[in-house]
Amino acid sequence: MSNTANLVLPYLAAGQAQKHVTLNESLRKLDAIVQLSVVSATTTAEPASPADGAVWILPVGKTGDHWSSFTAGDLAHYRDGAWVEIAPRGGWLAFARDSGRLLVFDGASWSPFVASLSESNTFLAPQTFASAHNASLKLDIIEEELALSGASATSSLSIPNGSICFGVSERVTEAVTGASSFKVGIPGETAKFGDLLGLSPGSTNFGIIGPTAFYADTPVVVSANGADFTGGKLRLAIHVLRVTPPQS
């Protein structure tokens, strides 16, 4: 056998001349597929000026002098001024940087990887679950630190259009002054996420509501009770599930 079983890396032969050529070829391939991160899995036109070392997953309908002869689903690796085709193996994972999605190859095609929701996961970034036609659910937490002054303060970030909101939580990051307490809500429902909230640094509120659909970008409003705000800061966290219809 002249190649390894899983990654198909060439073995060095006993007494082989120019061993560095074979070794360097294996290193280049490992550099492409270990911790696989691709530029895109949907780009159809072969790039004119790709970065050295860049990798693409080739979609159906690909075009270009080199890509047109490659197999859809394979990897196109640009290195040392030339394109190299790499056939993936079943079970490989790839992160598509343009979509922010983790993909898995089942031996025939790439599809979004959906982690089990029954596992105990700590989500450090928005989590997107998508179908083959890019209908998706995106679990997201949107944070903003809001400075308080006057009768009320409105967030620059919003509860997104087309999302289901589970609540808006808050934490006092700098003592709130002027008001006797405050409430958190939205225009027209100023106490939707809580009222009579504490002023001291470290005070928190969960702000949980029944899941509510929003059909327009909606800012969060923090309103003073008793008197106007003269200072203080809050960190707001908007907890939502975004819904996207099929894209094709």
N, C-alpha and C positions, 0 to 999 in steps of 0.2 A: 504494500500500500504506500503510495507516494504522498498522500495528503491526510491530514487529521480528519477524524470522522465527523465532527460537529461543525467546525468553522471552515473546513476545507483549506487549511493552511499547509503550504508545502513543507515536507520534511527535508532536512539536510541529509544528503547522501554521504556515505563513507567515502573519503578521498575526493570529495567534490571540489572542483576548482571554483574560485570566485564565490565562496559561501556567502559573502556579504550581499550578493544580489538576491539570493533566495530569502535570506533573513530580512532584508529591508522590505521585500515584497510582503512578507507576513506582518511586519510592523505597520506598514501602510494600511493593510486591510484591518488590522486590529484598531488602528487609529480611527477608522471610519465607522466600525460597527460596535465597539465597546462603548457603553453609555450612549447609545444611538440617539442622536438629536438631528432631525432633518429640517431643512429650510421650509419645506412644504410637502404636502401629499396631494395637492390639488393643482399645482402649476402645470399647465400643459405645454407652454412654449419653452423650448430650451434656452436658458439664459445666455446672453451674448458675452457677458463679462463676469463669470462666477468667481467667487473667492476660492482660493486654494484650500482644499480640504472639505469644501461644502458638499452636503449630501441631500439628495431629493428622493422621495418615493415617487415612482413614475405612475401617473394615473392613466386611465383609458383615454385615448384621444391625444396623447402626447405628440409633439411635433419637433422637428429639428434635424439637422444633419446627422447627429449621433443618436439622439433619443428615439427617433422614429424606428431605428433598427433594434432597440432594446425591448425587453418584455415588460408589459404593464405589470406593476406590482413589485418589480425589482428595484434595487437602489441604484441611482446614478451618482457616482462619486467623482468629483473633479479634483484631480491631483497632478501636480507637475505639468500643467498645461494640457492635460488630456482627460477624456472621460473614460471611466471604468465602470462596468456593470457588475453588480453584486447581487446574487440570488439569495433572498432571505430564507430562513428555516422556520418551520412552524413553532410558534411560541415566542418569537422575537417581539420585543417591545420597542417602540420608537416614540419620541416626543416631537410633535410637529410644532415648530416655534411660531408659525404664522397664526395658527388657530388656538394654541395653548392646550392642545389635546394630546392625551396619551393614546397611542394606537397599538393594536396587537395583530400579528400576522398568524392566521389559522392554517397556513399551508397552501392557501389558494388566494386569499385577499386580505387587505388591511381593513380593520374596523375599529371604532372607538372602544377603548378598554373601560369597562364599568366595574369599579371595585365594589365588593360586597358591602352593603349598608349595614349588615349585621355585625361587621367587625368594629372594634373600638378604634376609631381613627381620630387623629388630631388634624383638623384641616387648617393649614397655614396659608392657603390661597383659595380663591374661588374654585369650586368643584363643578365640572360640566359633564353631564351625561347626555350622549347624543345618539341618534339613530343613524342608519346608513345614509339618509337624505338630510342629515343635519337638523332635524327637529331636536330640540334640546331642553333640558332643565339645568339651570345653573344655580347652585346654592351659594349665596354670596352674603358677606357682611361688609357694609360700607361705613367707614369711620370718618369722623371729622371732629376737630376740637373747635369749639365755638366760644368766642369772647362775648360777654354779656354787657349790655348797656341799654339804658332807656326802658321803655315799657315792654319791649320784646326783642328777641334776636331770631333771625331766620337763617337756616343752614344754606350753604351754597350747594351742597349735594342734596339729592332728592331720592325719595322712594321711586324706583323706576317705573315708567309706563310698561304695562304688560307683565307685572310681577305680582306675587302673592306675598304680603307682608305679615310676618309673625309677631313683630313688635319692634320698638325702638328703645334700647336700653341706654343708660347714661351713668356717668361717673363725674363727680365734681373734682376737677384737677387743680383749681385755684379757688379759694374761699369766695362764695357769692356774697356780695354786699348790697345794701340798699333795700332789697326786698325782704319780706318776712318768710317767704317760701316761693316756690315757682311751680309751674306746670309745663308739661311737654305734650305737644299735639301737632295738628296740621291746621291750615286755614279753615275756619268754620267749625273745627272740633279741637279747641285749644288744650283740652285735658285728655285727649284720646289715649295717651301713653302714661299718664300719671299726673297727680296733683298734690299740693302741699308737700313738696319734696324738700329734703334737707339741704342745708347750705354749706356744711363743713367739708373740707377736703377729704376725699375718700368715700363720701356718701354715694350710694348707688341706688338704682332703681331698675328692675327688670323690664318694665314697660310692655308686658306680654298682652296681646289682644287675640281674639279669635282670628284665624287666618282670613285676611281681607284682600280682595283683588283691587289693584289700582290700574286705571286706564289712562292716566296722564302722569307725567313727572310731577311729584308732589313734595315740596320742601317741608322740613320739620320746623316748627315754631316753638320757641321757649319763651314763656310769658311770665312776668313778675306778678307776685301777689303782694298786696299791701302798699307798695311803693315801687318806684322805678329801680332798675338795676343801676348800681354805680360801679360795679366791677365784678370780676370772677370769670371762671372758664369752666366749660363742661366738655367732656368727650362723649359724643353721641355715636351709637352703633345701630345701624339700620339692618335688620335681619330679614332677608327676602329670598324667595325662590323665583327666578326669572324663567319665563316660558317663551320659547322661540318656535314658530311653526316650521314645517318642512321647507327647505330651501331649493328643492328641485323635485 
